[in-house]
């Protein structure tokens, strides 16, 4: 019957995809033409959350990706290997691929899309970023006519959950992380999420689509949320901000003419977001991606960034997309010339990424200093000497017998701000630089 798919993996996302595929009523009619031929798992005799004929299960993953009957391989096993090798083998055997694996795509997208173009197959990845939020296909298709200026996202649910609780409860990072782990919102090993690495993978993928070039993951700056404190949350709130882990991809513009330049900034870091900004209201595990382009202006995608149903919705929408090309006869023997450019990867060059020293941002700084006359004046002079203009400077109280001083700068080149900071670290009146955060 119809179009045969093979699934690699039957974890949360795989099970969610199987549930949709086995229950096509009242969904797109093409779903009823899609059949699950095989599901590759590690262990045959585990209890499964979905019912399907037992004979579709196999532990022979190689035979699944080389099966001549299977047209679409759906990789939902996660991890780097054997996922990468199995995707490549499926491509070499002429299979279209659907994957939810942002880690593999962000690291090996170059190899995978080159192989896919040579083999004349499609590799779709809607579930890799933003879970159930449709953002990959809109960037490639509905927004494809725009010149994209920036993509700014909250694209890691775990960190958004932790930061939201810190903000709402006035708590510190460590105990809230422990609670999030207990509740299943954070992994036992939380590094990929809390250190910003998961968001870096995802913004690399979004930037590649938005700006039409490949991205070297090592060039994405990433800083996590471990250093964000309850004190910073409270000061941010007094100053009219919330702190969010933002992933930012932005085309640089000429400082005088605002003409777009052929280089991007690509960064993940905790950021003070003004309360009136649309991303400030995105809380808990939700994700949102704000795209700015010409002529559309701003458009924001919001929704569940993870979870069985939402992620499976994205996976099956990719299967449906490929199935549509197969039933219309466009999916067989495609070549680089005949491939649908709205589904295939059409770029090959690498984007130029500017160093962090060159970015222009506002900064938030919290210092502990001796509480004596002239300290604030000295700070002002130091910043002035480095062309850093200050927007606000406040001393609200004492912490550990030191004056706690909070400064927000105007927009300034990061290199200038860091040099000023290096200088003032040497002042005898400065006890410590407690936090430095960027401001949107
Ligand atoms: N670990 C991810 C997050 C979910 O916390 O958003 C899957 O991408």
Boltz pocket constraint, residues with backbone or C-beta under 6 A from the ligand:
constraints:
  - pocket:
      binder: B
      contacts: [[A, 127], [A, 128], [A, 131], [A, 155], [A, 156], [A, 157], [A, 158], [A, 159], [A, 185], [A, 193], [A, 198], [A, 285], [A, 305], [A, 306]]
      max_distance: 6.0
